[in-house]
Amino acid sequence: MKPVLLIDFGSTYTKVTAADGESGELYATAQSFTTVKEDISLGLENALGELKSLSGISAFDECYACSSAAGGLRMVASGLVPSLTAEAARRAALGAGAKVIKTFAYEMTEEDIGEIDAIAPDIVLLSGGTDGGNSACCIHNANILASAKANFPVVLACNRNASAKCKAILEASGREVIPCENVMPSFGQLNIEPTQNAIRDLFLKRIISAKGLSKAQALVDDIIMPTPAAVLEALTLLSEMTGELMAVDLGGATTDVYSITDGLPTRAGTVLRGLPEPYAKRTVEGDIGMRYSARGIPENAGMDRLIKISGESEDGIQKWIERIHENPETLAATESERNMDFALASLAIETGLVRHAGTVETVYTPMGVAYQQIGKDLTRVNKLILTGGALIKLERAQEMALLAMKTDAYPSSLIPRDASVILDKHYILSAAGLLKRNHPEAAKVLLGKEFT
């Protein structure tokens, strides 16, 4: 036996997994409410107590953790052209475990900096211009950002001809600046990995500062990645074993969606427009969640649809949303509450899928009808994995996903329509992603037993 402890400090639940680092055997899993308001190590101790009772293992050879318990990084991204460098910056942020609150393009204004001060982001990503191209915009934006009252570090990933000057301007204002390679060194060419690595480093520094997590480090060999990065590692490994797939991670604060597929057009006569999509893609919806962000669901999907799906009154739904927002640990206890949670989860999944997937529109040309696709075509994906504490705890999770895929509210959306739905019932995706770093073969076995 080589027992390994794998910990996921989530915004709502702390999940712990005991697995064998050699055989990949899953011994047990457990979870407890994340006590981030008091001391995060208390929730960990509660989960570990249950895990040790279930597994019979009292000591572990190794221990690794991932986390999003500090709520993730709230990011603002700025670029030159919305459809190019600003979009490249947004993708880099999303792939690194951050929540993009706002994106700006072109030259920023005094009004924009007032909005940034009101947001008070954890980090700002400044990009703009291809190497050797436009320098004036990012230098202007560096000067604007230097005047901000809010205190935030800046990841600088712009035109290399302007990078040194931007760095000097921002550092003169007392800001921490992390220079990176340009996210778009030439037209249409993305280079987001250096920026993602910088954002991940900042993410983990922030996570360590969460209440009690530094004390919990005495148990942990290493907090090696944000939770979304761990899940993406696991899904990429699983796709190598089983083929293209998607996953939805529905949490209390966010809804993360992953696709491991090229997403190329499936309809004849369709042309791609916009930046190329990454094969392994993640998006995060910071305004959509089952507890902390429950208010965002009716704001995006509409109260009328919540009423229709749940069969409950608007007043009842409003009261339930306010209750779970104020007390995120609240679980549905009555049939009415379960109906409302079912409707909230269904529409959260739907919203996440639609925002992640591409769209197609009909274009009329002199040669006849053609189609234009922006983003990924996910209609051919035949496997959708559901994970996250909210989904695993809810009844009828597979029914929620099927309802979300069958929506007729977004006819131009290229979401999967007929994928088989698999529940990550032991919540092992993040654990497998952690295990993969040092025990890749064991991680394959763990994933294979759960999902193949």
C-alpha positions in Angstrom: 0.0 0.0 0.0 1.0 3.6 -0.7 -1.9 5.6 0.6 -2.0 9.2 -0.7 -4.3 11.9 0.7 -5.7 14.3 -1.9 -7.5 17.5 -0.7 -9.7 19.9 -2.6 -10.4 23.1 -0.6 -13.5 24.3 -2.4 -15.5 27.6 -1.8 -18.3 25.6 -0.3 -17.0 22.1 0.6 -13.6 20.6 1.4 -13.3 17.3 -0.3 -10.8 14.6 0.7 -9.8 11.4 -1.1 -7.7 8.5 -0.1 -6.2 6.6 -3.0 -3.2 4.3 -3.6 -0.3 5.9 -5.4 0.8 2.6 -6.9 -2.4 0.7 -7.8 -4.8 3.6 -8.2 -7.3 2.0 -5.9 -9.8 4.4 -4.4 -10.1 3.7 -0.6 -12.6 6.3 0.4 -13.9 9.9 -0.1 -15.4 12.4 2.3 -16.3 16.0 2.5 -17.2 18.8 5.0 -18.4 22.3 4.8 -15.5 24.7 4.1 -15.2 26.8 7.2 -13.5 29.7 5.4 -15.1 32.4 7.6 -13.6 30.9 10.7 -10.6 28.7 10.1 -10.3 26.6 7.0 -8.4 23.9 8.9 -11.6 23.1 10.9 -13.5 21.9 7.9 -10.5 19.9 6.8 -10.3 18.2 10.2 -14.0 17.3 10.0 -13.6 15.8 6.5 -10.4 13.9 7.6 -12.2 12.4 10.6 -14.9 11.0 8.3 -12.3 9.8 5.7 -10.2 8.0 8.3 -13.3 6.3 9.7 -14.4 5.2 6.2 -11.0 4.0 4.9 -9.4 2.7 8.1 -6.3 4.6 7.1 -4.8 6.8 9.8 -1.5 7.9 8.1 -0.6 8.8 4.5 2.7 8.5 2.7 2.0 11.6 0.6 -0.5 14.5 0.7 -1.4 17.0 -2.0 -4.0 19.7 -2.3 -5.6 22.0 -4.7 -7.8 24.9 -3.8 -10.3 27.6 -4.8 -11.3 28.4 -1.2 -10.4 32.0 -1.3 -13.0 32.4 -4.1 -10.5 32.6 -6.9 -8.9 35.6 -8.4 -11.2 38.4 -9.5 -9.6 39.7 -12.7 -9.9 42.6 -15.1 -8.3 42.1 -18.5 -7.4 44.8 -21.0 -6.4 44.5 -24.7 -6.4 46.4 -28.0 -9.0 44.8 -30.2 -12.0 43.0 -28.5 -12.0 40.1 -30.9 -8.2 39.6 -30.7 -5.9 40.6 -27.9 -8.6 41.3 -25.4 -10.1 37.8 -26.1 -6.6 36.2 -25.9 -6.2 37.9 -22.5 -9.6 36.6 -21.4 -8.7 33.0 -22.4 -5.4 33.2 -20.5 -7.2 34.3 -17.4 -9.9 31.7 -17.6 -7.5 28.9 -18.2 -5.5 29.8 -15.0 -8.3 29.6 -12.5 -9.4 33.2 -12.4 -12.8 34.8 -12.7 -12.9 37.6 -15.3 -15.1 40.3 -14.0 -14.6 42.8 -16.8 -12.7 43.2 -20.1 -11.7 46.5 -21.7 -10.5 47.2 -25.3 -8.8 50.1 -27.0 -7.7 53.1 -25.0 -9.1 53.1 -21.4 -10.8 56.2 -20.0 -11.0 57.9 -16.7 -14.5 56.4 -16.4 -13.0 53.0 -16.9 -10.5 53.4 -14.1 -13.4 54.5 -11.9 -15.1 51.3 -12.7 -11.9 49.3 -11.9 -11.6 51.1 -8.6 -15.2 50.1 -7.8 -14.5 46.4 -8.8 -11.2 46.4 -6.8 -9.8 43.4 -8.7 -7.2 41.0 -7.3 -5.2 41.3 -10.5 -5.2 43.2 -13.8 -4.0 41.6 -17.0 -2.6 44.3 -19.5 -2.2 43.1 -23.1 -2.4 44.8 -26.4 -0.8 44.9 -29.8 1.2 42.3 -31.7 5.0 42.4 -31.4 6.2 45.3 -33.4 2.7 46.6 -33.8 0.6 49.2 -31.9 2.5 50.4 -28.8 0.6 53.6 -28.0 -2.6 51.8 -26.7 -0.9 49.7 -24.0 1.4 52.6 -22.9 -1.7 54.8 -22.6 -3.5 52.1 -20.6 -0.5 51.6 -18.4 -0.6 55.3 -17.5 -4.4 55.0 -16.8 -3.9 52.0 -14.6 -1.1 53.7 -12.7 -3.6 56.3 -11.5 -6.0 53.7 -10.0 -6.7 53.9 -6.3 -7.3 50.2 -5.9 -4.2 48.1 -5.0 -3.6 45.3 -7.5 -0.7 43.6 -9.2 -0.5 43.8 -13.0 0.4 40.9 -15.3 2.0 42.5 -18.3 1.6 40.5 -21.6 1.6 43.1 -24.3 3.6 44.1 -27.4 7.2 43.6 -26.5 8.2 46.9 -28.0 6.1 48.6 -25.3 6.6 46.2 -22.4 9.6 47.9 -20.8 8.0 51.3 -20.8 4.7 50.0 -19.4 6.6 48.2 -16.7 8.4 51.4 -15.7 5.2 53.4 -15.6 3.4 50.9 -13.4 6.3 50.2 -11.1 6.7 54.0 -10.6 3.1 54.0 -9.2 4.2 51.4 -6.6 2.5 48.4 -8.2 3.8 44.9 -8.5 4.4 44.0 -12.2 4.8 40.5 -13.6 6.1 40.8 -17.2 5.3 37.9 -19.5 5.6 37.2 -23.2 2.9 38.7 -25.4 -0.3 36.8 -25.4 -0.6 37.4 -29.1 2.9 37.9 -30.6 1.6 37.9 -34.2 -1.8 38.2 -35.8 -4.0 35.2 -34.9 -1.2 33.4 -33.0 -1.9 32.8 -29.3 0.8 32.4 -26.7 -1.2 32.2 -23.4 0.8 29.6 -21.4 3.4 32.1 -19.9 0.5 34.4 -18.8 -1.4 31.5 -17.4 1.6 30.4 -15.3 2.0 33.9 -13.9 -1.7 34.1 -13.0 -1.6 30.6 -11.4 1.3 31.7 -9.2 -0.6 34.7 -8.0 -3.7 32.6 -7.5 -1.8 30.1 -5.3 -0.2 32.9 -3.2 -3.7 34.3 -2.6 -5.0 30.9 -1.7 -2.3 30.4 0.9 -3.5 33.5 2.6 -7.0 32.1 3.1 -7.9 31.7 6.8 -6.1 28.8 8.4 -4.7 27.4 5.1 -1.2 28.2 6.1 -1.7 26.1 9.2 -3.2 23.3 7.1 0.0 23.3 5.1 1.7 21.5 8.0 -0.2 18.4 6.8 0.1 19.0 3.0 3.2 18.3 1.1 2.3 20.8 -1.5 -0.6 22.9 -2.7 0.3 22.5 -6.3 -2.5 24.0 -8.4 -5.8 25.7 -8.5 -8.7 23.3 -8.4 -9.8 24.1 -12.0 -6.3 23.3 -13.2 -6.4 19.9 -11.4 -9.8 19.1 -13.0 -8.5 20.0 -16.5 -5.5 17.8 -15.9 -7.8 14.9 -15.1 -10.2 15.4 -18.0 -7.3 15.7 -20.5 -5.9 12.4 -19.2 -9.4 10.8 -19.4 -9.9 12.0 -22.9 -6.7 10.3 -24.0 -8.3 7.1 -22.7 -11.9 7.5 -23.9 -12.1 10.2 -26.5 -13.6 13.7 -26.7 -15.7 14.8 -23.7 -17.1 17.7 -21.7 -17.6 18.4 -18.0 -19.6 20.8 -15.9 -18.4 21.6 -12.4 -21.3 23.2 -10.5 -20.2 24.8 -7.3 -21.6 27.1 -4.7 -19.9 30.2 -6.2 -19.1 29.4 -9.8 -20.0 27.1 -12.7 -17.0 25.8 -14.6 -17.3 24.2 -18.0 -14.6 22.1 -19.7 -14.4 20.8 -23.3 -11.6 18.4 -24.5 -12.2 18.5 -28.3 -11.2 20.5 -31.3 -14.7 21.7 -31.8 -14.3 22.0 -35.6 -17.4 22.5 -37.7 -19.6 19.5 -38.3 -22.0 21.1 -40.8 -21.0 21.2 -44.4 -20.4 24.7 -45.8 -19.4 26.2 -42.4 -16.4 28.5 -42.1 -14.7 29.5 -38.8 -14.4 33.0 -37.7 -12.3 34.5 -34.8 -9.4 33.1 -32.8 -8.6 29.4 -32.8 -10.0 27.6 -29.8 -7.8 25.5 -27.5 -8.3 21.8 -27.6 -8.6 21.7 -23.8 -10.8 24.6 -22.8 -12.2 25.9 -19.6 -14.6 28.7 -18.9 -15.8 29.9 -15.5 -19.1 31.7 -14.8 -18.4 33.7 -11.7 -22.0 35.0 -11.5 -23.6 31.5 -11.6 -23.6 29.1 -8.7 -25.8 27.1 -6.4 -25.3 29.2 -3.2 -23.1 32.3 -3.1 -24.0 33.1 -6.7 -27.6 31.8 -6.9 -28.9 35.3 -7.6 -27.2 35.2 -11.0 -29.3 32.4 -12.2 -32.7 34.2 -12.5 -30.8 37.3 -13.7 -29.5 35.4 -16.7 -32.1 32.7 -17.4 -35.2 34.5 -16.2 -37.5 34.0 -13.3 -40.2 32.8 -15.5 -38.2 29.7 -16.5 -37.3 29.0 -12.8 -41.1 29.1 -12.0 -41.9 26.8 -15.0 -39.2 24.2 -14.2 -39.7 24.1 -10.4 -43.5 24.5 -10.3 -43.0 26.9 -7.4 -44.1 30.5 -6.9 -41.9 33.5 -7.6 -42.1 34.6 -4.0 -41.1 31.2 -2.8 -38.1 31.1 -5.2 -37.0 34.6 -4.2 -37.1 33.7 -0.5 -35.1 30.5 -1.1 -32.5 32.3 -3.2 -32.0 34.9 -0.5 -31.8 32.2 2.2 -29.2 30.1 0.5 -27.2 33.2 -0.5 -27.0 34.3 3.2 -26.5 30.8 4.5 -24.6 28.8 1.8 -24.4 25.6 4.0 -28.2 25.3 3.7 -29.4 22.1 2.2 -32.8 21.5 0.6 -35.0 19.6 3.1 -38.5 19.8 1.7 -39.9 18.8 -1.7 -40.5 22.4 -2.5 -36.8 23.3 -1.8 -35.6 20.3 -3.8 -37.8 21.4 -6.7 -36.2 24.9 -6.6 -32.7 23.5 -6.3 -33.4 21.3 -9.3 -34.5 24.3 -11.4 -31.5 26.4 -10.3 -29.1 23.7 -11.1 -30.7 22.9 -14.5 -30.5 26.5 -15.6 -27.0 27.0 -14.2 -25.8 24.0 -16.3 -27.6 25.4 -19.3 -26.1 28.8 -18.9 -22.6 27.4 -18.5 -22.9 25.2 -21.6 -24.3 28.0 -23.8 -21.6 30.5 -22.7 -18.8 27.9 -23.3 -20.0 26.6 -26.7 -19.7 28.3 -30.0 -22.6 29.7 -32.2 -23.4 29.3 -35.8 -25.3 31.8 -38.0 -26.6 31.7 -41.5 -24.8 33.9 -44.1 -26.2 34.6 -47.5 -23.6 35.0 -50.2 -23.6 35.3 -54.0 -22.8 31.6 -54.1 -25.8 30.7 -51.9 -26.3 29.9 -48.2 -23.3 29.4 -46.0 -22.7 29.2 -42.3 -20.3 31.0 -40.0 -19.1 29.5 -36.8 -17.6 31.4 -33.8 -16.2 29.2 -31.1 -16.4 25.5 -30.7 -19.0 23.1 -32.2 -19.7 20.7 -29.4 -22.7 19.0 -30.9 -20.8 15.8 -31.6 -19.5 15.4 -28.0 -21.2 12.3 -26.6 -20.0 12.3 -23.0 -20.8 14.9 -20.4 -19.4 14.5 -16.9 -21.1 16.3 -14.0 -19.0 17.1 -11.0 -19.0 19.6 -8.1 -20.4 19.4 -4.6 -23.7 21.0 -5.6 -24.4 18.4 -8.3 -23.2 15.4 -6.4 -25.4 16.2 -3.4 -28.5 17.0 -5.5 -31.0 14.3 -6.6 -31.8 13.9 -10.3 -28.5 15.4 -11.4 -28.5 13.5 -14.8 -32.1 14.7 -15.4 -30.9 18.3 -14.9 -28.1 18.0 -17.5 -30.5 16.4 -20.0 -33.0 19.2 -19.5 -30.2 21.7 -20.1 -29.0 20.1 -23.3 -32.5 19.9 -24.7 -33.2 23.6 -24.3 -34.8 25.4 -27.2 -34.0 28.9 -25.8 -30.7 29.1 -27.8 -31.2 27.6 -31.3 -27.9 29.0 -32.6 -25.8 27.5 -29.8 -23.5 24.6 -30.5 -23.9 22.9 -27.2 -24.1 19.0 -27.0 -27.6 17.8 -27.5 -27.5 14.0 -27.0 -24.4 13.4 -24.8 -24.6 10.6 -22.3 -24.4 12.0 -18.7 -22.0 10.6 -16.2 -21.9 11.7 -12.5 -18.6 12.0 -10.8 -20.3 10.5 -7.8 -17.1 10.1 -5.7 -15.8 13.6 -6.7 -12.5 12.2 -7.9 -11.7 14.4 -10.9 -9.7 17.0 -8.9 -8.1 14.2 -6.9 -7.1 12.4 -10.1 -5.6 15.6 -11.4 -3.5 16.0 -8.3 -2.5 12.3 -8.4 -1.4 12.6 -12.0 1.5 14.9 -11.2 3.5 12.2 -9.4 1.6 9.0 -10.1 0.2 9.2 -13.7 -0.4 5.5 -14.0 -2.3 5.3 -10.8 -4.4 8.3 -11.9 -5.3 6.5 -15.1 -6.5 3.5 -13.1 -8.5 5.7 -10.8 -10.2 7.5 -13.7 -10.8 4.3 -15.7 -12.7 2.6 -12.8 -14.9 5.6 -12.4 -15.6 6.7 -16.0 -15.1 3.8 -18.4 
